[in-house]
Amino acid sequence: WQLAYPHELFKLPLQATVPGTDAVQAVDSHKAIFRDDGKLIGVVGEGYELVQPHSAFKFFEPFIESGLVDLEAGGSLRDGSRMWALAKIKDAEQEVLKGDPIKGYFLVYTSFDGSLAHGVKFTGTRVVCANTLAMARKGTGASFTLKHTKNIHERINQIQKQVDIARQSFTASIDTFRELARKQVNDAWAEAYVREVFDAVPVPGEKEISPQLETKVSRVIDLLDCQRGLELVPAMRGTAWQCYNAVTDYLTHEAGRTDDTRLNSQWFGQSANTSSKALDLALTR
């Protein structure tokens, strides 16, 4: 964890200058979070309990020590306000189609500015193209959070009991993806699907679709035939699995202005919602 975020944090009192005067007044309702290099991370409420980066994920260490998972990567997002780690679940790797393996991961995360609670999310990666997939569908209990409150150190242990539930959802997710791989679709279905995913369905008499949105939709439609890994898994052509992966290819590799904003959106923002919507539509449309 120290390698993922090699800093210490401090919760310091806030002061404000009274408008129109030189008087300074304490702001008792909030505190400032500073990093040991002087960077302001954020402003939080008085009840926020700061957890240091080196101890934020200690609840997860028993799983690493038990050999159930291997820690693969870690880092920070949004100028150091969020910390994450990816832990690969051992034996959580199966093929959707021949030559098309999926690996299951725990995404462990927290924030130091109050924007995220401590949490664990079940996620997956399509190996041939490194696409991040929406594996935990609503209602599966495969993601959970704890709030930053004074009893966080006691309640954080509750996560350990829930992680096993998330681990068991891997096989169910693979079955879902295999269902998509069996679902044959035509070009008209594929384009209509992409437009519905991105809310770009023309409606007569209503506001026209913006050029920016049309550009995004056109790019995803292009990815139907040139997405990463397609040449390695020819059996996916003409399926809903191909269409879903055109969306995840775009979200994983092209959406957003920078790698930081792309990754943050993919795990915690709009791209995460879009990926889940794309999966549901591919199954039910």
C-alpha positions as CSV (number, residue, x, y, z in Angstrom):
1,W,0.0,0.0,0.0
2,Q,2.9,2.3,0.7
3,L,4.1,1.9,-2.9
4,A,0.6,2.7,-4.2
5,Y,0.5,6.0,-2.1
6,P,3.7,6.9,-0.4
7,H,2.4,9.9,1.6
8,E,1.1,10.7,5.0
9,L,-2.0,12.9,5.5
10,F,-3.0,15.5,8.1
11,K,-6.3,16.9,9.1
12,L,-5.9,20.6,10.0
13,P,-8.2,23.3,11.2
14,L,-9.7,25.8,8.8
15,Q,-9.8,29.6,9.1
16,A,-11.7,32.1,7.0
17,T,-11.2,35.9,6.6
18,V,-14.3,37.8,7.4
19,P,-15.4,39.7,4.2
20,G,-14.6,43.4,4.3
21,T,-12.2,43.1,7.3
22,D,-8.9,41.6,8.2
23,A,-10.4,39.5,11.0
24,V,-9.8,35.7,10.8
25,Q,-12.4,33.3,12.1
26,A,-12.1,29.6,12.8
27,V,-14.3,27.3,10.7
28,D,-15.3,24.7,13.3
29,S,-17.6,22.7,11.0
30,H,-14.9,21.6,8.5
31,K,-11.3,20.5,8.3
32,A,-8.7,20.6,5.6
33,I,-6.8,17.4,4.5
34,F,-3.2,18.1,3.5
35,R,-0.5,15.8,2.2
36,D,3.0,15.7,3.7
37,D,4.3,17.5,0.6
38,G,2.0,20.4,1.2
39,K,-0.7,19.6,-1.3
40,L,-4.3,20.3,-0.3
41,I,-6.3,17.1,-0.9
42,G,-9.8,18.4,0.1
43,V,-12.1,19.8,2.8
44,V,-14.2,17.5,4.9
45,G,-16.7,17.7,7.7
46,E,-15.8,17.7,11.4
47,G,-17.0,14.1,11.8
48,Y,-14.7,12.7,9.1
49,E,-12.1,10.3,10.5
50,L,-8.9,10.3,8.5
51,V,-7.4,6.9,7.7
52,Q,-3.7,7.0,6.6
53,P,-3.0,5.6,3.1
54,H,-0.6,2.9,4.5
55,S,-3.4,1.5,6.7
56,A,-6.5,2.2,4.6
57,F,-6.5,-1.3,3.0
58,K,-5.3,-3.3,6.0
59,F,-8.7,-5.0,6.1
60,F,-7.8,-6.7,2.8
61,E,-4.4,-8.0,3.9
62,P,-5.8,-11.4,5.2
63,F,-7.0,-12.2,1.7
64,I,-3.6,-11.6,0.2
65,E,-1.9,-13.5,3.0
66,S,-4.3,-16.4,2.6
67,G,-3.3,-16.8,-1.0
68,L,-6.9,-16.2,-2.2
69,V,-5.8,-13.2,-4.3
70,D,-2.7,-11.6,-5.8
71,L,-2.1,-7.9,-5.6
72,E,-1.4,-6.7,-9.1
73,A,-1.5,-2.9,-9.2
74,G,-2.3,0.2,-7.2
75,G,-2.2,4.0,-7.4
76,S,-4.1,7.2,-6.9
77,L,-6.5,9.3,-8.9
78,R,-7.8,12.9,-9.0
79,D,-4.6,14.5,-7.7
80,G,-4.2,12.1,-4.9
81,S,-7.7,12.4,-3.4
82,R,-8.5,8.7,-4.2
83,M,-6.5,5.5,-3.8
84,W,-7.1,2.2,-5.5
85,A,-5.6,-1.3,-5.7
86,L,-6.4,-4.2,-8.0
87,A,-6.2,-7.8,-6.6
88,K,-6.6,-10.7,-9.0
89,I,-8.7,-13.5,-7.6
90,K,-7.0,-16.8,-8.0
91,D,-8.8,-19.4,-10.1
92,A,-11.1,-16.7,-11.3
93,E,-10.3,-17.0,-15.0
94,Q,-12.6,-18.6,-17.6
95,E,-13.1,-18.4,-21.4
96,V,-16.3,-16.9,-22.9
97,L,-15.3,-18.2,-26.3
98,K,-12.2,-20.2,-27.2
99,G,-9.2,-17.9,-26.9
100,D,-11.2,-15.2,-25.1
101,P,-10.4,-15.4,-21.3
102,I,-11.8,-13.1,-18.6
103,K,-10.0,-12.5,-15.3
104,G,-11.8,-11.5,-12.1
105,Y,-10.5,-8.8,-9.8
106,F,-11.3,-7.0,-6.6
107,L,-11.1,-3.3,-7.0
108,V,-10.3,-2.0,-3.5
109,Y,-10.7,1.8,-3.1
110,T,-11.0,4.8,-0.8
111,S,-10.8,8.5,-0.8
112,F,-9.2,11.1,1.4
113,D,-11.5,14.0,0.6
114,G,-14.8,12.4,1.5
115,S,-15.9,11.8,-2.1
116,L,-15.8,8.0,-1.7
117,A,-16.3,5.6,1.2
118,H,-14.0,2.6,1.7
119,G,-15.2,-0.1,-0.6
120,V,-14.6,-3.3,-2.6
121,K,-16.0,-3.7,-6.1
122,F,-15.9,-6.9,-8.2
123,T,-14.7,-6.2,-11.7
124,G,-13.2,-8.1,-14.6
125,T,-10.8,-7.7,-17.5
126,R,-11.1,-9.2,-21.0
127,V,-7.5,-10.4,-21.5
128,V,-7.2,-10.1,-25.3
129,C,-7.9,-6.4,-25.2
130,A,-7.7,-5.3,-21.6
131,N,-11.3,-4.1,-21.6
132,T,-12.8,-3.5,-18.2
133,L,-16.2,-5.2,-17.9
134,A,-19.2,-4.6,-15.8
135,M,-19.3,-7.9,-13.9
136,A,-21.3,-7.2,-10.8
137,R,-24.9,-6.5,-11.9
138,K,-27.4,-4.7,-9.7
139,G,-28.7,-6.8,-6.8
140,T,-25.8,-9.3,-6.7
141,G,-24.3,-7.9,-3.5
142,A,-20.9,-7.9,-5.3
143,S,-19.9,-4.4,-4.2
144,F,-20.1,-2.7,-0.9
145,T,-18.9,0.4,1.0
146,L,-18.3,1.7,4.5
147,K,-18.6,5.4,5.4
148,H,-15.8,7.4,6.9
149,T,-17.1,7.7,10.5
150,K,-15.6,7.3,14.0
151,N,-16.2,3.5,14.1
152,I,-14.7,2.9,10.7
153,H,-11.9,0.8,12.1
154,E,-14.3,-1.6,13.7
155,R,-16.8,-1.8,10.9
156,I,-14.2,-2.1,8.2
157,N,-13.8,-5.8,9.2
158,Q,-17.3,-6.4,8.0
159,I,-16.1,-6.3,4.4
160,Q,-14.2,-9.5,4.8
161,K,-17.4,-11.4,5.3
162,Q,-18.8,-10.0,2.1
163,V,-15.9,-10.4,-0.2
164,D,-16.6,-14.1,-0.5
165,I,-20.0,-13.3,-1.9
166,A,-18.4,-11.2,-4.6
167,R,-16.0,-13.9,-5.5
168,Q,-18.8,-16.4,-6.1
169,S,-20.4,-14.1,-8.7
170,F,-17.5,-14.6,-11.2
171,T,-19.0,-17.8,-12.7
172,A,-22.4,-16.2,-13.0
173,S,-20.8,-13.3,-14.9
174,I,-19.1,-15.6,-17.3
175,D,-22.4,-17.4,-18.0
176,T,-23.9,-13.9,-18.8
177,F,-21.1,-13.2,-21.2
178,R,-21.5,-16.6,-22.9
179,E,-25.2,-15.8,-23.3
180,L,-24.2,-12.7,-25.2
181,A,-21.7,-14.7,-27.3
182,R,-24.6,-17.0,-28.4
183,K,-26.9,-14.1,-29.3
184,Q,-26.7,-13.5,-33.0
185,V,-27.4,-9.9,-34.2
186,N,-27.3,-8.0,-37.5
187,D,-25.8,-4.6,-38.4
188,A,-29.1,-2.7,-37.9
189,W,-29.5,-4.2,-34.4
190,A,-25.8,-3.3,-33.6
191,E,-26.2,0.4,-34.6
192,A,-29.5,0.7,-32.8
193,Y,-28.0,-0.8,-29.7
194,V,-25.0,1.6,-29.7
195,R,-27.3,4.6,-30.1
196,E,-29.5,3.4,-27.2
197,V,-26.5,2.9,-25.0
198,F,-25.4,6.5,-25.5
199,D,-28.9,8.0,-25.6
200,A,-28.5,9.0,-29.2
201,V,-31.7,7.8,-30.7
202,P,-33.2,10.4,-33.0
203,V,-36.8,11.5,-32.1
204,P,-38.8,13.5,-34.6
205,G,-39.8,16.9,-33.4
206,E,-37.3,16.9,-30.5
207,K,-33.9,18.5,-30.1
208,E,-31.3,17.2,-32.6
209,I,-28.4,15.0,-31.4
210,S,-25.3,17.1,-30.9
211,P,-22.3,16.8,-33.2
212,Q,-20.1,15.7,-30.3
213,L,-22.5,12.8,-29.5
214,E,-22.8,11.8,-33.1
215,T,-19.0,11.7,-33.3
216,K,-18.9,9.4,-30.2
217,V,-21.6,7.1,-31.6
218,S,-19.8,6.9,-35.0
219,R,-16.6,6.0,-33.3
220,V,-18.2,3.1,-31.3
221,I,-19.9,1.8,-34.4
222,D,-16.6,1.8,-36.2
223,L,-15.2,-0.2,-33.3
224,L,-17.7,-3.0,-34.1
225,D,-15.3,-4.1,-36.9
226,C,-11.9,-2.9,-35.6
227,Q,-12.0,-3.3,-31.9
228,R,-9.0,-4.7,-30.0
229,G,-8.8,-8.5,-29.9
230,L,-11.5,-9.1,-32.6
231,E,-9.0,-10.8,-34.9
232,L,-8.0,-13.2,-32.1
233,V,-11.6,-14.3,-31.4
234,P,-13.4,-14.5,-34.8
235,A,-16.3,-16.4,-33.3
236,M,-17.5,-13.3,-31.6
237,R,-18.4,-11.6,-34.9
238,G,-22.1,-11.0,-35.4
239,T,-23.0,-11.4,-31.7
240,A,-24.2,-9.2,-28.9
241,W,-20.8,-10.0,-27.2
242,Q,-19.1,-8.2,-30.1
243,C,-21.4,-5.2,-29.7
244,Y,-20.9,-5.0,-25.9
245,N,-17.2,-5.1,-26.3
246,A,-17.2,-2.3,-28.9
247,V,-18.7,-0.1,-26.1
248,T,-16.2,-1.3,-23.4
249,D,-13.3,-0.9,-25.8
250,Y,-14.3,2.8,-26.3
251,L,-14.8,3.4,-22.6
252,T,-11.6,1.6,-21.5
253,H,-9.2,3.1,-24.1
254,E,-10.7,6.2,-25.6
255,A,-13.2,8.0,-23.5
256,G,-12.0,11.0,-21.4
257,R,-9.3,13.5,-21.8
258,T,-6.5,11.8,-19.8
259,D,-5.7,8.4,-18.5
260,D,-6.6,9.6,-15.0
261,T,-10.0,10.9,-15.9
262,R,-10.7,7.8,-18.0
263,L,-9.8,5.4,-15.2
264,N,-11.7,7.4,-12.6
265,S,-14.8,7.5,-14.8
266,Q,-14.5,3.8,-15.7
267,W,-14.5,2.8,-12.0
268,F,-16.5,5.5,-10.2
269,G,-18.2,7.7,-12.8
270,Q,-20.2,7.9,-15.9
271,S,-18.3,5.3,-17.8
272,A,-19.1,2.7,-15.1
273,N,-22.8,3.5,-15.5
274,T,-22.6,3.3,-19.3
275,S,-20.9,-0.1,-19.1
276,S,-23.6,-1.5,-16.8
277,K,-26.3,0.0,-19.1
278,A,-24.6,-1.6,-22.1
279,L,-24.5,-5.0,-20.5
280,D,-28.2,-4.8,-19.5
281,L,-29.3,-3.7,-23.0
282,A,-27.2,-6.4,-24.7
283,L,-29.0,-9.0,-22.7
284,T,-32.5,-7.6,-22.9
285,R,-32.8,-5.8,-26.2
